Amino acid sequence: MDVHLVELADHPGATEPEPFAGPDHPMRRLTRATAFGGPWTDEDAARVQKIFDGLAPTWSADHVDPTKNAPIADALDRGGVPVDADWLEVGSGTGAGARIVAPSVGSLVCCDLSAEMLRHAPDLAPRVRADASTLPFSDRSFDVVLLVNMLLFPAEVDRVLRSEGAVVWVNTLGDQTPIHLPPSDVIDALPGVWTGMTAAAGTGFWLTARRAF
Ligand SMILES: C[S@@+](CC[C@H](N)C(=O)[O-])C[C@H]1O[C@@H](n2cnc3c(N)ncnc32)[C@H](O)[C@@H]1O
């Protein structure tokens, strides 16, 4: 498919991530599989939930810092997404994304599969325990869906997003993020035709994508 993607200049201070998770990382394979229609079973959900329940107590200390936040903040600044609007963060974890966007956006709902990750998140927005493959929200209930280092379930993102809505995809370690897809693959995986804008920031990058009409 022809992917329409505009690359903006790097954010000041953008830098290459250290080697961390290459293409053979199991999370990388799972990320690609779920994005492109592979099965997501109850066993997958239980396994992923168990991993993140175990990581929750130390996650914020290891994953909330200005370098990792840079792509989220830069997407808000330069990504052309509606800010005074209804946002949903999927895979919100311990609130790395919420800490940045909650003070600026119109409304925010956070959801995650792991009750422990949610329990360790700050009380900045309603926190809903849910599997992103079957989100408990009505069709077209949000203007923006934010995913920071989170698996992409394209049909659900498309379903809950309003027609003029935007997807914000962030990988804080760029192509070394275990849950990684490059911007062109995110656009390709979403149902229908989308256009995107992307830039490097911190050690990662952001993509904002909108439906093409
Ligand atoms: C790599 S962590 C990222 C957390 C947070 N966004 C951050 O950047 O710190 C991935 C998060 O996605 C959640 N997650 C994984 N699969 C999920 C699913 N199917 N539905 C909802 N959340 C899921 C995990 O529980 C975990 O909190």
The ligand as an ORCA input file, in Angstrom:
! r2SCAN-3c Opt
* xyz 0 1
  C       5.965     -1.782     27.519
  S       4.688     -1.420     28.620
  C       4.428      0.309     28.351
  C       3.718      0.996     29.479
  C       3.625      2.509     29.324
  N       2.907      2.879     28.149
  C       5.018      3.114     29.321
  O       5.475      3.501     28.254
  O       5.635      3.159     30.388
  C       3.288     -2.140     27.797
  C       2.010     -1.961     28.552
  O       0.954     -2.449     27.736
  C       0.115     -3.259     28.524
  N      -0.538     -4.223     27.626
  C       0.044     -5.228     26.936
  N      -0.873     -5.896     26.228
  C      -2.056     -5.288     26.474
  C      -3.386     -5.524     26.027
  N      -3.692     -6.528     25.205
  N      -4.355     -4.699     26.469
  C      -4.072     -3.670     27.318
  N      -2.829     -3.406     27.778
  C      -1.838     -4.219     27.362
  C       1.026     -3.893     29.540
  O       0.337     -4.353     30.674
  C       1.978     -2.743     29.845
  O       1.496     -1.928     30.879
*
